[in-house]
């Protein structure tokens, strides 16, 4: 099948190598008989999204290749939502959770081969109010932690950049009062941590060995009390992707969910795919198999 490709790269993601990788991919793709056209496009807060959409239309693009991490993929899907494209992913972010969840290689040359082989899989994503979620959303300690980690810290230290600030908030014992309502469940109370995952992992670590990127559900984890000693005691379960088997953890799956603060005077921030999104309340709805991606 002939491919008309737009390569979208984030020049602030990962180690700022997006443009270099884009040019390397273009050179490789131009030698492939199935590639009819390939154009490069940078994305950042200063680039007009309408211009990107207009360029995709004028070039009759059918394939979007994204270079970057979860945040960049999130941004591109939100920008091009409701348009029929196949997506190729060249991991270039700090964590690359979605890429790992669908089994993509992190080495760029191998990622090139996956895209040009054109084997695809349809996976789920979700809408979060007027935004989207391709991997994870957090509220509570993790969201507050991520909001205080700078891009330069992420580039320098990777996932370790979050650890120091995470444990600082954990020792302060900060809790967040909220309610969660789905089509089958309702929960309210105070929690240290709330996560919503579209795959079986978060931050590159498996949360649920039974979940998959195309099962039609979001997977909600609520931790009312997060203590260091029980955490290490349950580490074997965590490493096996059985976080949901820990007695203190509240876990359920849903197709639609509403998250609200119990005290409207106290803001509860969220982070979706690593970037800041609306504070609570938010409504999340799964779009089953709404995104087609190239896979090994």
Backbone as CSV, one residue per row, in Angstrom:
resi,resn,N_x,N_y,N_z,CA_x,CA_y,CA_z,C_x,C_y,C_z
1,UNK,0.845,-1.201,0.000,0.000,0.000,0.000,0.876,1.244,0.000
2,UNK,0.617,2.148,-0.948,1.401,3.384,-1.011,1.145,4.250,0.215
3,UNK,2.185,4.946,0.649,2.096,5.766,1.858,2.406,7.222,1.534
4,UNK,1.536,8.103,2.001,1.810,9.544,1.959,1.995,9.972,3.411
5,UNK,3.224,10.249,3.780,3.596,10.368,5.188,3.878,11.815,5.584
6,UNK,3.332,12.200,6.719,3.782,13.426,7.388,4.486,13.014,8.669
7,UNK,5.730,13.443,8.820,6.508,13.167,10.025,6.412,14.383,10.932
8,UNK,5.844,14.194,12.110,5.698,15.283,13.074,6.647,15.034,14.234
9,UNK,7.512,15.973,14.488,8.485,15.807,15.568,8.430,16.992,16.516
10,UNK,8.689,16.700,17.771,8.702,17.711,18.832,10.147,18.098,19.093
11,UNK,10.473,19.360,18.896,11.865,19.769,19.091,12.197,20.085,20.545
12,UNK,11.270,19.751,21.472,11.569,19.901,22.904,11.419,18.589,23.647
13,UNK,11.140,17.480,22.927,10.902,16.191,23.575,12.198,15.430,23.745
14,UNK,12.253,14.618,24.819,13.420,13.771,25.035,14.695,14.577,25.077
15,UNK,15.647,14.255,24.187,16.941,14.935,24.180,17.072,15.913,23.011
16,UNK,15.909,16.414,22.527,15.890,17.418,21.465,16.522,16.916,20.169
17,UNK,16.362,15.630,19.866,16.926,15.069,18.644,15.854,14.822,17.586
18,UNK,14.669,15.406,17.767,13.548,15.126,16.874,13.835,15.425,15.419
19,UNK,14.396,16.586,15.128,14.650,16.962,13.734,15.674,16.028,13.085
20,UNK,16.704,15.693,13.827,17.730,14.778,13.306,17.135,13.420,12.975
21,UNK,16.311,12.884,13.879,15.693,11.583,13.648,14.720,11.657,12.475
22,UNK,13.976,12.773,12.358,13.034,12.942,11.252,13.752,12.875,9.911
23,UNK,14.893,13.530,9.811,15.657,13.529,8.561,16.221,12.140,8.269
24,UNK,16.628,11.430,9.316,17.136,10.063,9.123,16.012,9.148,8.628
25,UNK,14.820,9.301,9.225,13.694,8.481,8.777,13.331,8.809,7.334
26,UNK,13.334,10.086,6.979,12.996,10.475,5.611,13.965,9.846,4.620
27,UNK,15.249,9.866,4.938,16.260,9.279,4.049,16.014,7.786,3.864
28,UNK,15.654,7.107,4.962,15.363,5.669,4.877,14.086,5.420,4.089
29,UNK,13.058,6.216,4.362,11.750,5.993,3.741,11.765,6.268,2.246
30,UNK,12.592,7.203,1.820,12.636,7.551,0.396,13.157,6.401,-0.461
31,UNK,13.816,5.448,0.170,14.309,4.274,-0.558,13.308,3.126,-0.555
32,UNK,12.139,3.353,0.034,11.109,2.319,0.102,10.095,2.537,-1.019
33,UNK,9.842,1.488,-1.806,8.974,1.617,-2.985,7.534,1.953,-2.629
34,UNK,7.120,1.687,-1.378,5.739,1.959,-0.989,5.505,3.398,-0.541
35,UNK,6.577,4.161,-0.385,6.446,5.544,0.081,6.327,6.476,-1.124
36,UNK,5.160,7.056,-1.269,4.882,7.953,-2.390,5.305,9.388,-2.091
37,UNK,5.158,9.775,-0.832,5.464,11.167,-0.448,5.809,11.204,1.024
38,UNK,6.717,12.113,1.399,7.045,12.287,2.815,7.385,13.742,3.082
39,UNK,6.725,14.319,4.072,6.970,15.714,4.455,7.263,15.774,5.944
40,UNK,8.123,16.701,6.337,8.498,16.863,7.734,7.809,18.088,8.316
41,UNK,7.370,17.966,9.569,6.669,19.065,10.229,7.018,19.106,11.706
42,UNK,7.538,20.235,12.178,7.835,20.403,13.591,6.554,20.794,14.338
43,UNK,6.472,20.401,15.597,5.371,20.852,16.438,5.926,21.348,17.762
44,UNK,5.426,22.476,18.216,5.759,23.043,19.520,4.711,24.118,19.804
45,UNK,4.721,24.728,20.982,3.666,25.701,21.305,3.583,26.893,20.362
46,UNK,4.629,27.158,19.581,4.627,28.312,18.682,4.111,27.988,17.283
47,UNK,3.854,26.710,16.990,3.416,26.306,15.658,1.893,26.270,15.604
48,UNK,1.321,26.886,14.579,-0.130,26.951,14.407,-0.665,25.580,13.996
49,UNK,-1.563,25.019,14.807,-2.104,23.695,14.517,-2.938,23.691,13.239
50,UNK,-3.635,24.794,12.939,-4.421,24.858,11.708,-3.535,24.703,10.487
51,UNK,-2.335,25.257,10.546,-1.418,25.145,9.417,-0.979,23.693,9.212
52,UNK,-0.798,22.973,10.316,-0.417,21.562,10.210,-1.559,20.762,9.591
53,UNK,-2.781,21.009,10.040,-3.930,20.303,9.467,-4.096,20.624,7.983
54,UNK,-3.920,21.900,7.620,-4.051,22.301,6.220,-2.977,21.658,5.352
55,UNK,-1.760,21.556,5.884,-0.685,20.918,5.137,-0.976,19.440,4.928
56,UNK,-1.483,18.772,5.982,-1.837,17.356,5.855,-2.905,17.168,4.782
57,UNK,-3.875,18.079,4.718,-4.926,17.993,3.703,-4.368,18.238,2.300
58,UNK,-3.569,19.277,2.152,-3.058,19.636,0.823,-2.119,18.566,0.267
59,UNK,-1.398,17.879,1.156,-0.479,16.816,0.727,-1.162,15.451,0.674
60,UNK,-2.468,15.430,0.990,-3.268,14.191,0.986,-2.585,13.082,1.794
61,UNK,-2.172,13.461,2.995,-1.460,12.535,3.877,-2.398,11.437,4.368
62,UNK,-1.898,10.192,4.417,-2.682,9.103,5.000,-1.984,8.457,6.196
63,UNK,-0.729,8.832,6.435,0.054,8.258,7.520,0.746,9.367,8.299
64,UNK,0.607,9.324,9.615,1.285,10.286,10.492,2.352,9.538,11.271
65,UNK,3.592,9.977,11.160,4.674,9.415,11.953,5.030,10.428,13.036
66,UNK,4.968,9.989,14.276,5.223,10.873,15.417,6.557,10.502,16.047
67,UNK,7.420,11.502,16.207,8.696,11.300,16.900,8.597,12.004,18.243
68,UNK,8.684,11.237,19.326,8.560,11.830,20.651,7.980,10.831,21.631
69,UNK,7.648,11.318,22.806,7.087,10.472,23.845,5.580,10.564,23.900
70,UNK,5.011,10.112,25.025,3.555,10.098,25.181,2.950,11.488,25.019
71,UNK,3.641,12.507,25.536,3.109,13.867,25.439,2.984,14.337,24.003
72,UNK,3.969,13.997,23.174,3.927,14.398,21.769,2.834,13.642,21.025
73,UNK,2.710,12.323,21.279,1.653,11.535,20.636,0.288,12.083,21.040
74,UNK,0.133,12.372,22.325,-1.102,12.983,22.856,-1.440,14.262,22.088
75,UNK,-0.453,15.140,21.960,-0.662,16.425,21.291,-1.088,16.228,19.837
76,UNK,-0.433,15.317,19.140,-0.729,15.092,17.725,-2.114,14.486,17.560
77,UNK,-2.474,13.492,18.388,-3.801,12.890,18.279,-4.895,13.902,18.578
78,UNK,-4.685,14.725,19.605,-5.684,15.762,19.913,-5.852,16.703,18.721
79,UNK,-4.748,17.080,18.100,-4.763,18.007,16.969,-5.459,17.396,15.746
80,UNK,-5.283,16.082,15.545,-5.793,15.424,14.342,-6.950,14.474,14.633
81,UNK,-7.537,14.595,15.821,-8.632,13.709,16.220,-9.771,13.758,15.208
82,UNK,-10.439,12.603,15.016,-11.569,12.451,14.095,-11.153,12.475,12.630
83,UNK,-9.846,12.357,12.367,-9.360,12.209,10.993,-8.802,10.796,10.819
84,UNK,-8.951,10.254,9.635,-8.559,8.871,9.384,-7.087,8.803,8.976
85,UNK,-6.227,8.480,9.938,-4.805,8.293,9.657,-4.340,6.993,10.302
86,UNK,-3.275,6.450,9.753,-2.513,5.421,10.455,-1.329,6.117,11.108
87,UNK,-0.955,5.652,12.296,0.088,6.321,13.059,1.308,5.421,13.222
88,UNK,2.456,5.995,12.922,3.719,5.354,13.230,4.380,6.091,14.380
89,UNK,5.015,5.350,15.277,5.635,5.958,16.453,7.129,5.650,16.459
90,UNK,7.930,6.708,16.530,9.367,6.562,16.745,9.633,7.110,18.145
91,UNK,9.833,6.223,19.126,9.960,6.684,20.516,11.108,7.676,20.673
92,UNK,10.791,8.821,21.287,11.821,9.843,21.475,11.581,10.647,22.728
93,UNK,10.777,10.112,23.649,10.459,10.837,24.875,11.246,10.312,26.053
94,UNK,10.806,10.685,27.250,11.491,10.284,28.478,11.088,8.884,28.914
95,UNK,9.791,8.569,28.831,9.285,7.284,29.341,8.792,6.372,28.220
96,UNK,8.092,6.925,27.223,7.607,6.144,26.076,6.685,4.996,26.502
97,UNK,5.722,5.293,27.355,4.854,4.244,27.901,4.011,3.568,26.830
98,UNK,3.382,4.348,25.941,2.532,3.751,24.912,3.346,2.863,23.983
99,UNK,4.514,3.339,23.587,5.365,2.551,22.690,5.690,1.196,23.314
100,UNK,6.039,1.198,24.598,6.355,-0.054,25.284,5.126,-0.950,25.399
101,UNK,3.959,-0.345,25.635,2.741,-1.126,25.836,2.325,-1.887,24.583
102,UNK,2.619,-1.343,23.399,2.252,-2.031,22.153,3.441,-2.786,21.562
103,UNK,4.538,-2.877,22.335,5.664,-3.701,21.928,6.601,-3.095,20.922
104,UNK,6.599,-1.766,20.797,7.470,-1.120,19.816,8.918,-1.105,20.291
105,UNK,9.856,-1.274,19.381,11.269,-1.167,19.760,11.640,0.283,20.036
106,UNK,12.528,0.495,20.988,12.960,1.853,21.314,14.105,2.317,20.414
107,UNK,14.790,1.385,19.748,15.861,1.756,18.831,15.244,2.348,17.561
108,UNK,15.738,3.509,17.135,15.084,4.241,16.048,15.097,3.464,14.729
109,UNK,16.204,2.776,14.403,16.251,2.048,13.134,15.210,0.938,13.094
110,UNK,15.028,0.239,14.214,14.014,-0.815,14.287,12.605,-0.224,14.218
111,UNK,12.429,0.954,14.814,11.131,1.632,14.730,10.832,2.038,13.291
112,UNK,11.854,2.475,12.554,11.670,2.787,11.131,11.115,1.567,10.399
113,UNK,11.727,0.405,10.645,11.325,-0.829,9.956,9.880,-1.200,10.267
114,UNK,9.472,-1.009,11.521,8.090,-1.331,11.904,7.109,-0.494,11.079
115,UNK,7.394,0.794,10.959,6.498,1.689,10.218,6.431,1.306,8.746
116,UNK,7.580,1.068,8.138,7.632,0.792,6.704,7.111,-0.598,6.366
117,UNK,7.022,-1.489,7.376,6.434,-2.812,7.149,4.912,-2.747,7.089
118,UNK,4.316,-1.701,7.676,2.884,-1.380,7.579,1.949,-2.399,8.238
119,UNK,2.438,-3.169,9.206,1.525,-4.003,9.983,0.913,-3.129,11.070
120,UNK,-0.408,-3.124,11.192,-1.053,-2.185,12.114,-2.002,-2.884,13.070
121,UNK,-2.323,-2.180,14.152,-3.262,-2.647,15.169,-4.095,-1.460,15.617
122,UNK,-5.388,-1.678,15.823,-6.239,-0.609,16.339,-6.271,-0.680,17.859
123,UNK,-5.980,0.443,18.505,-5.948,0.506,19.960,-6.909,1.581,20.454
124,UNK,-7.201,1.526,21.759,-8.117,2.486,22.374,-7.393,3.778,22.743
125,UNK,-8.167,4.850,22.773,-7.746,6.056,23.482,-8.979,6.594,24.191
126,UNK,-8.861,7.692,24.883,-10.013,8.245,25.598,-10.063,9.752,25.423
127,UNK,-11.245,10.305,25.574,-11.386,11.753,25.647,-11.443,12.154,27.117
128,UNK,-10.814,13.283,27.437,-10.822,13.838,28.796,-11.334,15.263,28.676
129,UNK,-12.611,15.471,28.984,-13.278,16.733,28.657,-13.077,16.992,27.165
130,UNK,-12.410,18.086,26.797,-12.185,18.394,25.382,-10.823,17.929,24.906
131,UNK,-10.113,17.189,25.739,-8.762,16.735,25.412,-8.795,15.232,25.134
132,UNK,-7.621,14.617,25.015,-7.545,13.175,24.780,-6.549,12.550,25.749
133,UNK,-6.591,11.217,25.865,-5.621,10.450,26.651,-5.236,9.218,25.848
134,UNK,-3.932,9.074,25.579,-3.484,7.898,24.836,-2.831,6.868,25.754
135,UNK,-2.468,7.273,26.959,-1.742,6.366,27.839,-2.245,6.421,29.270
136,UNK,-1.981,7.512,29.985,-2.339,7.576,31.402,-2.768,8.971,31.831
137,UNK,-3.608,9.002,32.854,-3.948,10.244,33.534,-3.743,10.017,35.019
138,UNK,-3.223,11.004,35.706,-3.016,10.895,37.142,-3.614,12.098,37.853
139,UNK,-4.053,11.853,39.084,-4.484,12.918,39.994,-3.923,12.566,41.367
140,UNK,-3.544,13.570,42.121,-2.952,13.287,43.424,-1.456,13.489,43.414
141,UNK,-0.746,12.650,44.159,0.693,12.843,44.348,1.455,12.822,43.030
142,UNK,1.131,11.870,42.142,1.879,11.785,40.889,1.687,13.021,40.028
143,UNK,0.464,13.540,39.972,0.208,14.740,39.176,0.942,15.939,39.761
144,UNK,0.892,16.071,41.091,1.605,17.175,41.727,3.112,17.033,41.540
145,UNK,3.601,15.797,41.591,5.030,15.560,41.380,5.441,15.996,39.981
146,UNK,4.710,15.539,38.982,5.064,15.835,37.596,5.004,17.329,37.300
147,UNK,4.079,18.017,37.960,3.939,19.454,37.701,5.139,20.251,38.198
148,UNK,5.925,19.635,39.091,7.074,20.340,39.665,8.407,19.914,39.049
149,UNK,8.362,18.991,38.074,9.590,18.541,37.411,9.732,19.273,36.081
150,UNK,10.848,19.931,35.889,11.070,20.710,34.672,11.474,19.815,33.505
151,UNK,11.332,20.349,32.285,11.732,19.598,31.104,13.230,19.291,31.134
152,UNK,14.038,20.241,31.607,15.486,20.012,31.669,15.826,18.891,32.653
153,UNK,15.073,18.805,33.772,15.290,17.714,34.725,14.921,16.369,34.106
154,UNK,13.814,16.325,33.352,13.417,15.080,32.701,14.453,14.639,31.688
155,UNK,14.996,15.619,30.923,16.000,15.289,29.918,17.287,14.783,30.558
156,UNK,17.642,15.350,31.706,18.906,15.008,32.352,18.829,13.700,33.128
157,UNK,17.716,13.507,33.881,17.634,12.367,34.795,16.635,11.289,34.370
158,UNK,15.806,11.559,33.341,14.813,10.571,32.934,13.796,10.339,34.038
159,UNK,13.261,9.104,34.172,12.249,8.819,35.197,12.712,9.111,36.621
160,UNK,14.033,9.087,36.870,14.533,9.367,38.218,14.248,10.793,38.660
161,UNK,13.984,11.676,37.692,13.702,13.070,38.020,12.458,13.203,38.897
162,UNK,11.548,12.217,38.795,10.299,12.285,39.550,10.451,11.773,40.989
163,UNK,11.449,10.942,41.221,11.526,10.219,42.493,11.643,11.147,43.695
164,UNK,12.587,12.092,43.638,12.841,12.963,44.778,11.592,13.742,45.161
165,UNK,10.935,14.335,44.169,9.750,15.152,44.467,8.571,14.279,44.896
166,UNK,8.481,13.069,44.340,7.415,12.149,44.728,7.507,11.803,46.209
167,UNK,8.687,11.415,46.666,8.839,11.012,48.064,8.703,12.214,49.008
168,UNK,9.046,13.399,48.518,8.846,14.598,49.346,7.362,14.794,49.642
169,UNK,6.513,14.668,48.608,5.069,14.814,48.807,4.500,13.644,49.609
170,UNK,5.052,12.457,49.394,4.566,11.292,50.119,4.790,11.439,51.619
171,UNK,5.965,11.909,52.006,6.259,12.070,53.429,5.437,13.196,54.061
172,UNK,4.954,14.115,53.239,4.080,15.173,53.761,2.660,14.635,54.019
173,UNK,2.385,13.396,53.515,1.092,12.725,53.727,-0.079,13.506,53.145
174,UNK,0.153,14.176,52.041,-0.927,14.931,51.436,-1.958,13.998,50.811
175,UNK,-3.242,14.280,51.076,-4.323,13.481,50.509,-5.268,14.368,49.702
176,UNK,-6.066,13.702,48.849,-6.934,14.407,47.913,-8.339,13.813,48.024
177,UNK,-9.320,14.664,48.330,-10.701,14.207,48.513,-11.452,14.307,47.186
178,UNK,-11.944,13.165,46.700,-12.601,13.164,45.398,-13.606,12.027,45.300
179,UNK,-14.408,12.089,44.239,-15.352,11.010,43.948,-15.113,10.516,42.529
180,UNK,-15.396,9.232,42.331,-15.272,8.615,41.009,-16.574,7.864,40.732
181,UNK,-17.198,8.150,39.598,-18.439,7.466,39.232,-18.305,6.925,37.817
182,UNK,-18.548,5.611,37.653,-18.514,4.973,36.339,-19.868,4.343,36.066
183,UNK,-19.973,3.603,34.955,-21.248,2.964,34.634,-21.592,1.852,35.625
184,UNK,-20.583,1.331,36.342,-20.834,0.213,37.262,-20.349,0.444,38.686
185,UNK,-19.543,1.452,38.913,-18.937,1.649,40.225,-19.073,3.107,40.675
186,UNK,-19.039,3.277,41.994,-18.998,4.625,42.571,-18.126,4.569,43.818
187,UNK,-17.186,5.493,43.916,-16.264,5.546,45.058,-16.054,7.003,45.436
188,UNK,-15.961,7.256,46.734,-15.559,8.594,47.171,-14.795,8.493,48.479
189,UNK,-13.884,9.423,48.660,-13.055,9.420,49.856,-11.778,10.208,49.611
190,UNK,-10.818,9.997,50.503,-9.517,10.656,50.362,-8.491,9.639,49.873
191,UNK,-7.646,10.089,48.968,-6.661,9.178,48.393,-5.340,9.900,48.207
192,UNK,-4.271,9.130,48.290,-2.958,9.670,47.948,-2.758,9.715,46.442
193,UNK,-3.328,8.734,45.758,-2.992,8.566,44.352,-4.162,7.978,43.577
194,UNK,-4.439,8.559,42.419,-5.440,8.039,41.490,-4.795,7.990,40.106
195,UNK,-4.885,6.839,39.442,-4.366,6.726,38.081,-5.425,6.113,37.174
196,UNK,-5.428,6.548,35.935,-6.282,5.963,34.904,-5.352,5.566,33.766
197,UNK,-5.370,4.305,33.373,-4.469,3.810,32.339,-5.259,3.229,31.178
198,UNK,-4.807,3.523,29.952,-5.422,2.961,28.765,-4.746,1.660,28.345
199,UNK,-3.595,1.369,28.944,-2.855,0.154,28.623,-2.652,-0.627,29.916
200,UNK,-1.727,-1.565,29.902,-1.453,-2.354,31.100,-0.317,-1.777,31.934
201,UNK,0.104,-0.541,31.631,1.264,0.001,32.334,1.146,1.505,32.521
202,UNK,2.005,2.025,33.378,2.109,3.456,33.610,3.573,3.763,33.893
203,UNK,4.101,4.767,33.204,5.497,5.129,33.408,6.455,4.014,33.019
204,UNK,5.993,3.111,32.149,6.836,2.008,31.726,6.767,0.795,32.626
205,UNK,5.980,0.867,33.731,5.860,-0.245,34.669,4.460,-0.843,34.575
206,UNK,4.389,-2.181,34.566,3.118,-2.863,34.414,2.257,-2.710,35.662
207,UNK,0.970,-2.374,35.474,0.011,-2.254,36.569,-0.974,-3.420,36.581
208,UNK,-1.309,-3.920,35.401,-2.370,-4.915,35.299,-2.026,-5.895,34.187
209,UNK,-1.687,-7.111,34.550,-1.287,-8.097,33.558,-2.449,-8.600,32.719
210,UNK,-3.687,-8.233,33.083,-4.855,-8.682,32.327,-5.341,-7.639,31.328
211,UNK,-4.838,-6.411,31.412,-5.295,-5.332,30.539,-4.531,-5.352,29.216
212,UNK,-5.130,-4.760,28.190,-4.467,-4.640,26.897,-4.864,-3.312,26.255
213,UNK,-4.072,-2.822,25.293,-4.360,-1.513,24.691,-5.628,-1.477,23.845
214,UNK,-6.237,-2.647,23.571,-7.414,-2.669,22.708,-8.604,-3.372,23.352
215,UNK,-8.658,-3.372,24.695,-9.739,-4.102,25.377,-11.011,-3.281,25.571
216,UNK,-10.989,-2.004,25.159,-12.192,-1.181,25.235,-12.459,-0.542,26.581
217,UNK,-11.482,-0.615,27.501,-11.685,-0.079,28.851,-10.520,0.813,29.290
218,UNK,-10.830,1.743,30.194,-9.812,2.409,30.993,-9.695,1.644,32.305
219,UNK,-8.537,1.700,32.924,-8.285,0.930,34.134,-7.915,1.895,35.260
220,UNK,-8.775,1.946,36.281,-8.687,2.961,37.330,-8.112,2.345,38.599
221,UNK,-7.072,2.966,39.123,-6.435,2.519,40.358,-6.485,3.644,41.379
222,UNK,-7.004,3.348,42.576,-7.081,4.339,43.657,-6.327,3.789,44.863
223,UNK,-5.387,4.563,45.366,-4.624,4.151,46.548,-4.955,5.117,47.685
224,UNK,-5.840,4.705,48.605,-6.209,5.604,49.710,-5.029,5.923,50.627
225,UNK,-4.187,4.903,50.906,-3.025,5.100,51.782,-1.792,4.499,51.107
226,UNK,-0.785,5.309,50.911,0.446,4.820,50.302,1.563,4.890,51.339
227,UNK,1.956,3.713,51.838,2.994,3.639,52.856,4.212,2.929,52.293
228,UNK,5.385,3.342,52.739,6.628,2.803,52.201,6.791,1.318,52.505
229,UNK,6.576,0.890,53.780,6.809,-0.514,54.153,5.863,-1.454,53.405
230,UNK,4.527,-1.194,53.371,3.653,-2.062,52.567,4.017,-2.059,51.083
231,UNK,4.519,-0.923,50.607,4.923,-0.851,49.201,5.994,-1.893,48.897
232,UNK,7.030,-1.941,49.731,8.101,-2.910,49.501,7.629,-4.347,49.776
233,UNK,6.717,-4.509,50.737,6.167,-5.839,51.019,5.426,-6.389,49.794
234,UNK,4.724,-5.501,49.097,3.941,-5.912,47.933,4.707,-5.786,46.622
235,UNK,5.999,-5.494,46.696,6.786,-5.298,45.487,6.714,-6.484,44.523
236,UNK,6.719,-7.749,44.992,6.588,-8.872,44.043,5.317,-8.802,43.210
237,UNK,4.188,-8.442,43.844,2.938,-8.294,43.091,3.042,-7.167,42.068
238,UNK,3.649,-6.069,42.493,3.796,-4.923,41.600,4.632,-5.299,40.384
239,UNK,5.728,-6.003,40.611,6.619,-6.374,39.515,5.972,-7.394,38.577
240,UNK,5.007,-8.169,39.072,4.304,-9.133,38.217,3.122,-8.495,37.480
241,UNK,2.927,-7.195,37.662,1.786,-6.547,37.032,0.476,-6.881,37.703
242,UNK,0.517,-7.128,39.018,-0.689,-7.472,39.775,-0.931,-6.463,40.887
243,UNK,-0.799,-5.203,40.535,-1.020,-4.104,41.467,-2.413,-4.190,42.081
244,UNK,-3.368,-4.639,41.267,-4.769,-4.708,41.689,-5.026,-5.746,42.765
245,UNK,-4.078,-6.644,43.013,-4.256,-7.674,44.035,-3.836,-7.211,45.431
246,UNK,-3.270,-6.016,45.531,-2.892,-5.493,46.837,-4.172,-5.118,47.589
247,UNK,-4.382,-5.621,48.803,-5.665,-5.431,49.508,-6.093,-3.981,49.655
248,UNK,-5.159,-3.074,49.882,-5.516,-1.682,50.134,-5.877,-0.917,48.859
249,UNK,-5.612,-1.504,47.712,-5.821,-0.806,46.437,-7.258,-1.003,45.938
250,UNK,-7.885,0.091,45.499,-9.198,0.040,44.851,-8.957,0.030,43.348
251,UNK,-9.502,-0.968,42.669,-9.219,-1.111,41.242,-10.478,-1.552,40.498
252,UNK,-10.778,-0.875,39.380,-11.876,-1.315,38.524,-11.669,-0.743,37.123
253,UNK,-12.353,-1.350,36.155,-12.278,-0.912,34.759,-13.610,-0.295,34.353
254,UNK,-13.568,0.589,33.360,-14.784,1.291,32.964,-14.665,1.795,31.531
255,UNK,-15.816,2.105,30.954,-15.855,2.722,29.630,-16.064,4.229,29.727
256,UNK,-16.672,4.663,30.825,-16.883,6.091,31.050,-16.758,6.373,32.537
257,UNK,-16.199,7.527,32.893,-15.999,7.844,34.311,-15.974,9.355,34.511
258,UNK,-16.508,9.776,35.653,-16.469,11.185,36.035,-15.733,11.307,37.362
259,UNK,-14.765,12.212,37.412,-13.951,12.447,38.605,-14.243,13.865,39.095
260,UNK,-14.631,13.973,40.389,-14.983,15.271,40.945,-14.285,15.492,42.290
261,UNK,-13.948,16.751,42.594,-13.420,17.048,43.935,-14.570,17.082,44.931
262,UNK,-14.343,16.586,46.147,-15.380,16.663,47.176,-15.444,18.054,47.786
263,UNK,-14.338,18.753,47.763,-14.288,20.137,48.247,-13.958,21.025,47.053
264,UNK,-14.946,21.763,46.568,-14.748,22.569,45.362,-13.803,23.743,45.596
265,UNK,-13.468,24.014,46.845,-12.524,25.103,47.139,-11.061,24.639,47.059
266,UNK,-10.854,23.322,46.927,-9.491,22.796,46.849,-9.267,22.191,45.468
267,UNK,-8.309,22.762,44.764,-8.035,22.300,43.402,-7.280,20.966,43.418
268,UNK,-7.713,20.053,42.553,-6.999,18.796,42.336,-6.570,18.783,40.872
269,UNK,-5.278,18.909,40.645,-4.768,18.986,39.285,-4.631,17.587,38.690
270,UNK,-4.620,17.516,37.374,-4.390,16.259,36.671,-3.236,16.431,35.691
271,UNK,-2.621,15.298,35.370,-1.629,15.235,34.299,-2.059,14.108,33.380
272,UNK,-2.098,14.392,32.102,-2.499,13.381,31.132,-1.372,13.181,30.128
273,UNK,-0.878,11.958,30.046,0.239,11.621,29.164,1.445,12.518,29.427
274,UNK,1.607,12.870,30.708,2.776,13.630,31.121,2.627,15.131,31.084
275,UNK,1.521,15.638,30.534,1.327,17.080,30.417,0.141,17.538,31.261
276,UNK,0.137,18.808,31.695,-0.978,19.302,32.508,-2.281,19.347,31.721
277,UNK,-3.368,18.927,32.371,-4.698,18.999,31.765,-5.652,19.603,32.779
278,UNK,-6.955,19.576,32.486,-7.942,20.229,33.339,-7.873,19.704,34.770
279,UNK,-8.044,20.604,35.717,-8.246,20.174,37.094,-9.638,19.553,37.211
280,UNK,-9.836,18.737,38.270,-11.154,18.126,38.460,-12.213,19.206,38.640
281,UNK,-13.435,19.004,38.078,-13.965,17.741,37.564,-13.567,17.475,36.108
282,UNK,-13.440,16.180,35.783,-13.224,15.772,34.399,-14.100,14.573,34.093
283,UNK,-14.515,14.484,32.835,-15.253,13.322,32.357,-14.392,12.594,31.340
284,UNK,-14.229,11.296,31.522,-13.369,10.490,30.662,-14.227,9.440,29.949
285,UNK,-14.055,9.359,28.627,-14.801,8.382,27.836,-13.855,7.640,26.905
286,UNK,-13.945,6.319,26.925,-13.096,5.500,26.065,-13.603,5.563,24.623
287,UNK,-12.661,5.684,23.683,-12.955,5.569,22.252,-12.369,4.227,21.806
288,UNK,-13.186,3.178,21.764,-12.655,1.833,21.507,-11.998,1.714,20.130
289,UNK,-10.758,1.229,20.130,-9.994,0.999,18.896,-10.067,2.198,17.955
290,UNK,-9.930,3.373,18.548,-10.063,4.608,17.784,-8.784,5.111,17.141
291,UNK,-7.675,4.399,17.369,-6.383,4.844,16.845,-5.652,3.645,16.236
292,UNK,-5.269,3.762,14.972,-4.562,2.673,14.287,-3.070,2.957,14.291
293,UNK,-2.285,2.066,14.853,-0.842,2.275,14.969,-0.095,1.097,14.338
294,UNK,1.097,1.374,13.827,1.949,0.324,13.288,2.647,-0.390,14.442
295,UNK,2.683,-1.707,14.355,3.278,-2.540,15.420,4.186,-3.575,14.793
296,UNK,5.083,-4.175,15.588,5.965,-5.220,15.053,5.161,-6.420,14.542
